[in-house]
Amino acid sequence: MTLHNAYSVLYIGALSVLMVLVVACFIRAIKGPSIADRIVAINMIGTQVIIMVGVVALMLHEGYLVDVSLLYAMISFLAVVVLCKVYMGVFLERQAKMNQETQDHA
């Protein structure tokens, strides 16, 4: 077995494991149970995709894919920040509504 074939097996094995982990995180993102769990699962999916692009960059010997993974990291970070901001807005709105209802009943 040549060194090139050994690395190919390693790359394909790593991509396969990462794909299984992405599917597991996707299931967690759908099932929950809380919104915080879903946000963390989405963030983990983004991180795993970045790692997968890095592995593909090594496998294909293409340096530009590292730039693609860096851009994806920035976009993924911004998406998680936006999701957290939306979640906090919904949470604060619910909390204000509950406080209003308790004051109305008192």
C-alpha positions in Angstrom: 0.0 0.0 0.0 1.5 3.3 -1.0 1.6 6.4 1.2 -0.9 8.2 -1.1 -3.4 5.4 -0.7 -3.0 5.3 3.1 -3.7 9.0 3.3 -6.7 8.7 1.0 -8.1 6.0 3.4 -7.4 8.3 6.3 -9.2 11.3 4.7 -12.2 9.3 3.6 -12.4 7.7 7.1 -12.3 11.2 8.7 -14.9 12.5 6.3 -17.2 9.6 7.1 -16.9 10.0 10.8 -17.6 13.8 10.5 -20.6 13.0 8.3 -22.0 10.8 11.0 -21.4 13.5 13.6 -23.2 16.1 11.3 -26.2 13.8 11.1 -26.2 13.3 14.9 -26.1 17.1 15.4 -28.8 17.6 12.8 -31.0 15.2 14.8 -30.3 17.2 18.0 -31.1 20.4 16.2 -34.5 19.1 15.2 -35.4 17.3 18.4 -34.2 19.9 20.9 -35.3 19.8 23.7 -34.5 23.5 24.2 -33.7 26.3 21.9 -30.2 26.6 23.4 -29.6 22.9 22.5 -30.6 23.7 18.9 -28.4 26.7 18.6 -25.4 24.7 20.0 -26.2 21.9 17.5 -26.3 24.3 14.6 -23.0 25.8 15.7 -21.4 22.3 15.9 -22.6 21.5 12.4 -21.0 24.7 11.1 -17.7 23.8 12.9 -17.8 20.2 11.5 -18.4 21.5 8.0 -15.4 23.8 8.4 -13.3 20.8 9.4 -14.6 18.8 6.5 -13.7 21.5 4.0 -10.2 21.5 5.6 -9.9 17.7 5.1 -11.0 18.0 1.5 -8.4 20.8 1.0 -5.7 18.4 2.3 -7.0 15.5 0.2 -7.1 17.5 -3.1 -4.0 19.7 -2.4 -6.0 22.8 -3.0 -5.1 25.8 -0.9 -8.0 28.0 -1.9 -10.4 25.7 0.0 -8.8 26.9 3.3 -9.9 30.4 2.3 -13.4 29.0 1.7 -13.4 27.4 5.1 -12.4 30.7 6.8 -15.2 32.5 5.0 -17.6 29.8 6.1 -16.4 30.2 9.7 -17.2 33.9 9.6 -20.6 33.3 8.2 -21.3 30.5 10.6 -20.3 32.7 13.5 -22.5 35.5 12.4 -25.4 33.1 11.9 -25.1 31.9 15.5 -24.9 35.4 16.8 -28.1 36.3 14.9 -29.8 33.2 16.2 -28.8 34.0 19.8 -30.0 37.6 19.4 -33.4 36.4 18.0 -33.7 33.8 20.8 -33.0 36.5 23.5 -35.6 38.8 21.9 -38.2 36.1 22.0 -37.3 35.1 25.6 -37.4 38.7 26.8 -40.8 39.2 25.1 -42.2 36.1 26.7 -40.9 37.2 30.1 -42.4 40.6 29.8 -45.8 39.1 28.8 -45.7 36.8 31.8 -44.9 39.7 34.1 -47.7 41.7 32.6 -50.2 38.8 33.1 -49.1 38.3 36.8 -49.5 42.0 37.4 -53.0 42.0 35.8 -54.2 39.1 38.0 -52.8 40.6 41.2 
